Amino acid sequence: MNRVAAALTLSLTLALPAAARAEAFTVNPDAGNSGFSAVFDAQLGERINAVSSAVGCDVTYDEKTGLASGHCAVPLLSVKVDADDTKSDHFHQWATNKKSEPKDCKLEAVFQDVKVGALKAEQAMPFTAQIPFTVCGRARADGGKETVKGTAMLFPPGAYGDKKTIRIRATVADFDRDAYRIGPKYTDGWLARVQALAKVVAEKGTVELSLFARTK
């Protein structure tokens, strides 16, 4: 029993420094300095721009390993389409498929051990990651992940506010809304309009994120 206790104590002792290295960061959805945008540009139709400044994240970053893990979410009702209430309402219907309340829906991403590397003060460091997304709890139909490319930049305390801050710029190219069943053909009451909208609204677009994560 003593040998078991000694081994357990040793393992806990070795684990503590690693745990201490991981810092907790948060992106405040009410701060107004972070944003989400998605542009869907149909070749024969409309160029639609969906935006939100209510992005919230909880992230841990380990400067020793250069790994980041966490969760980000955008409430569906915070997303405005072309600054137009009618278009925004249509998007909310398409995202929920009219099977749940828009207030209960989020666009979410959960990531684990993303290699961002050792961050240097006020230098943009590139990263690429495969990250699973969900819309109203629905994952991509094929079970795949999105390729996220971007940069992370560290601001030490005093450089951008009084806390350590990481600025993230990230892009998801060819985001396929149809893969998440976002659209009129999945939404009750829209079947008669599906054919007319087939070329007007693009299925693939570009998602961009601009985030400021600060230590808690």
C-alpha positions in Angstrom: 0.0 0.0 0.0 2.8 2.4 0.8 4.4 1.8 -2.6 1.1 2.5 -4.3 0.6 5.7 -2.3 4.2 6.8 -3.1 3.6 6.2 -6.8 0.4 8.2 -6.7 2.0 11.1 -4.9 4.8 11.1 -7.4 2.5 11.1 -10.4 0.5 14.0 -8.9 3.6 16.0 -8.2 4.8 15.5 -11.8 1.4 16.5 -13.1 1.1 19.8 -11.2 3.7 21.8 -13.1 2.1 20.9 -16.4 -1.3 21.9 -15.1 0.0 25.2 -13.9 1.4 26.0 -17.3 -2.1 26.0 -18.9 -3.7 29.4 -18.7 -7.4 30.1 -19.0 -8.6 32.7 -21.5 -12.1 34.0 -22.4 -13.6 35.8 -25.3 -16.3 38.1 -23.9 -19.4 38.1 -26.2 -20.5 41.4 -24.8 -17.1 43.3 -25.3 -17.9 44.2 -29.0 -14.3 43.7 -30.2 -14.7 40.1 -31.5 -16.7 39.1 -34.5 -18.1 36.4 -36.8 -18.9 36.8 -40.4 -20.0 34.5 -43.2 -20.1 35.5 -46.8 -22.1 33.4 -49.4 -21.6 34.8 -52.9 -23.8 33.1 -55.5 -22.4 33.4 -59.0 -25.8 33.9 -60.5 -27.5 35.3 -57.4 -27.0 37.3 -54.3 -24.0 38.0 -52.1 -25.1 37.4 -48.6 -23.2 38.5 -45.5 -24.1 37.2 -42.0 -22.4 38.8 -39.1 -22.4 38.7 -35.3 -20.3 40.4 -32.6 -21.6 38.1 -29.8 -18.8 35.4 -30.1 -18.0 33.8 -26.8 -15.1 31.4 -26.1 -13.4 29.6 -23.2 -9.9 28.6 -24.1 -6.9 27.1 -22.3 -3.4 27.7 -23.8 -0.3 25.9 -22.6 2.7 28.0 -23.5 5.1 25.0 -22.9 3.5 22.7 -25.4 1.9 25.4 -27.6 -1.5 23.6 -27.5 -4.9 25.3 -27.2 -8.2 23.7 -26.3 -11.6 25.1 -25.8 -15.1 26.0 -27.0 -16.6 28.9 -29.0 -20.2 29.7 -29.7 -22.3 32.3 -31.5 -26.0 32.6 -30.5 -28.2 32.2 -33.6 -30.3 35.2 -32.7 -27.3 37.5 -32.7 -26.6 36.8 -36.4 -27.8 39.5 -38.7 -28.0 38.9 -42.5 -27.4 41.9 -44.7 -28.6 44.1 -41.8 -32.1 43.1 -42.8 -34.7 41.7 -40.3 -36.5 39.6 -42.9 -33.4 38.0 -44.3 -32.2 37.4 -40.7 -35.5 35.7 -39.8 -35.2 33.5 -42.9 -31.7 32.4 -41.9 -32.9 31.6 -38.4 -35.7 29.4 -39.9 -33.2 27.7 -42.2 -30.7 27.0 -39.4 -33.3 25.6 -37.0 -35.3 23.9 -39.8 -38.3 25.3 -37.8 -37.9 22.3 -35.5 -36.5 24.3 -32.5 -36.5 27.8 -31.1 -33.9 30.2 -32.6 -33.1 31.4 -29.0 -32.0 27.9 -28.2 -29.7 27.5 -31.2 -25.9 28.2 -31.4 -23.2 27.9 -34.0 -20.5 26.1 -32.1 -16.9 24.8 -32.4 -15.1 22.6 -29.9 -11.4 22.1 -30.3 -8.8 20.0 -28.6 -5.0 20.3 -28.6 -4.8 22.7 -31.5 -1.1 23.4 -32.3 -0.6 27.1 -32.3 3.0 27.0 -31.2 5.0 29.3 -28.9 3.5 32.7 -29.2 5.7 35.8 -29.3 4.7 39.2 -28.2 3.0 41.2 -31.0 4.0 38.7 -33.7 1.3 36.9 -35.8 2.0 33.1 -35.6 0.2 31.0 -38.3 -1.8 27.8 -37.5 -3.9 25.3 -39.2 -6.4 23.0 -37.5 -9.2 20.5 -38.2 -12.1 21.5 -36.0 -15.6 20.0 -35.7 -18.5 22.5 -35.9 -22.2 22.2 -35.1 -25.3 24.2 -35.9 -28.2 23.9 -33.6 -26.5 20.7 -32.3 -26.1 19.2 -35.8 -22.7 18.2 -37.0 -21.6 18.0 -40.6 -23.6 15.3 -42.4 -20.5 13.4 -43.4 -19.1 13.6 -39.9 -16.1 15.6 -41.1 -14.3 18.6 -39.7 -13.6 22.1 -41.0 -10.1 23.2 -42.0 -9.4 26.4 -40.0 -6.5 28.6 -41.0 -5.4 31.7 -39.2 -2.9 33.5 -37.0 -2.6 34.0 -33.2 -0.8 37.0 -31.7 0.1 37.5 -28.1 -0.2 40.9 -26.3 1.4 41.0 -22.9 -0.3 42.9 -20.1 -0.3 46.6 -20.8 0.0 46.2 -24.6 -3.8 45.7 -25.1 -5.5 46.3 -21.8 -4.3 45.2 -18.4 -4.5 41.5 -19.0 -2.6 39.1 -21.2 -4.5 38.9 -24.5 -4.4 36.6 -27.5 -5.8 37.9 -30.8 -7.0 35.2 -33.2 -7.8 35.7 -36.9 -9.2 32.6 -38.5 -10.8 31.6 -41.8 -12.9 28.6 -42.8 -13.0 28.4 -46.6 -15.7 26.5 -48.5 -18.0 26.3 -45.5 -20.9 24.2 -46.9 -24.2 25.2 -45.3 -26.0 22.3 -47.0 -23.7 19.8 -45.1 -25.3 21.2 -41.9 -28.8 21.1 -43.3 -29.1 24.8 -43.3 -31.5 25.8 -46.1 -35.0 26.0 -47.4 -35.2 22.4 -48.5 -34.8 21.2 -44.9 -37.3 23.7 -43.5 -41.1 23.2 -43.3 -43.0 25.7 -45.4 -40.2 26.5 -47.8 -40.5 23.5 -50.2 -42.3 25.6 -52.9 -39.5 28.1 -52.9 -36.6 25.7 -53.0 -36.3 25.5 -56.8 -36.4 29.3 -57.2 -33.6 29.7 -54.6 -31.4 27.0 -55.9 -29.1 29.4 -57.8 -29.9 32.6 -55.9 -28.3 31.6 -52.6 -24.9 29.9 -52.6 -24.4 26.7 -50.7 -20.7 27.4 -49.9 -19.2 30.4 -48.3 -16.3 31.8 -46.3 -16.4 32.1 -42.5 -14.1 34.5 -40.8 -13.5 35.0 -37.0 -11.8 37.8 -35.3 -11.3 37.1 -31.6 -9.7 38.7 -28.6 -9.2 36.2 -25.7 -8.1 37.6 -22.4 -6.8 35.8 -19.3 -9.6 35.2 -16.7 
